[in-house]
Amino acid sequence: MSTERIEEFLSAVKTAFASNTLIKLKLGGYRGAEADLKNVDVKKIVAKGSEKFSFTFHYKTRDIIKNLIQPEALALLRQGLKDEFRSAQLATTEFDLLFERNGDKIRLKRTEVAGRAAPSTEHNRAKNRPLGETGKPWLHALGITGKDGQVRNDRQDKFRQINKMVEIFAPLIQAIKAEKPRVVDMGAGKGYLDFALYDHLAPQQPIEVIGVELRDQLVADGNATAAASGFGNLSFVAGTIIDYDASGADAVIALHACDTATDDAIFKGITAGASLIAVAPCCHKQIRRQMEAGTPSGTLQPLLRHGIFLERQAEMVTDTLRALLLELHGYRTKVFEFVSDAHTPKNNLIVAEKDGRAGRDREAVLGQIAEIKQTFGVERHYLEGLLEL
């Protein structure tokens, strides 16, 4: 009977999709294995002439969008309604259909409606982005916009990426319990993230943003652009990550700091007692070299004898150990994809938030670290040395 109810609900979804009467579909009451997933919104879109279901997965600190053709979408919905979601609400121009599951019992409730219009399915309509206004001096100075104040065609991807980063980082910073959060960006480069965050957050709350960058010219350019933009609490300083005094930092961020420079940033965040540490690692040479030279578990030999698989395993091992070392020092961690791999293959973000409950079972975490190292033939993670473990 429960299977029949699910199929009845899916049949209504298919009919609404085919007849262009679908307004929205919302899945709630999630009880699955994905951490921090709250709910899912589904709508119909037309992208490049093809009709698709557009799923928006709402997590605690981010949204992930997946556009699926009908068979894939229905399979995903079928599995979700069977095992993971306790409720679903289908809204059409003609009726509402409520799905509720309590154990093996499923209830459907249909309510007739009138006077509703179906929303547009056009996928390329204007986006609601944090940086909606493009006529800003810093966007032009960084080469994102042209003289007309419009985003250049060859910088559209970069502009979308900057907006996505603001969507992710702004709520994390706003959650910090500090009157004036001090944000330190390690390896700031041209400062795309620093300008975007400051521009978005400063009108809402007092904030200080500091970009640490090794190249003197980029530091000078960044400070000049900050001054021209009237960003009084945004500044750039020259130096290495490991030599920078991060004392007083409430948040430490590092995007694509190469290999062990990411560990330098994590170390600086931990020693500063930062409430938030967020890093997007780049390169994983230190652990890969040890895996190549070491003696991993025999069952892993088929996986590690191919260079591309070795590289991916090295990334996973490196970042898993980083997350565990952060947990060891009182941080609650999560790792997720923060931009599409169409922009960069180095698209994983480690987010660590200071939490007094984390790190209590120190011996268990140390045991996990030791077991991973032994399994993959790793002698010592660079971050362990910085933390004197």
Helices and strands as residue ranges (DSSP letters): H 2-18, E 22-30, E 37-47, E 50-59, E 63-68, H 70-79, I 80-84, E 85-92, E 95-102, E 105-112, H 137-141, G 153-155, H 156-174, E 182-186, H 192-201, E 208-213, H 216-228, E 234-238, E 251-258, H 260-272, E 276-282, H 285-293, G 298-300, H 301-304, H 307-328, E 331-337, E 348-354, H 362-376, H 382-386
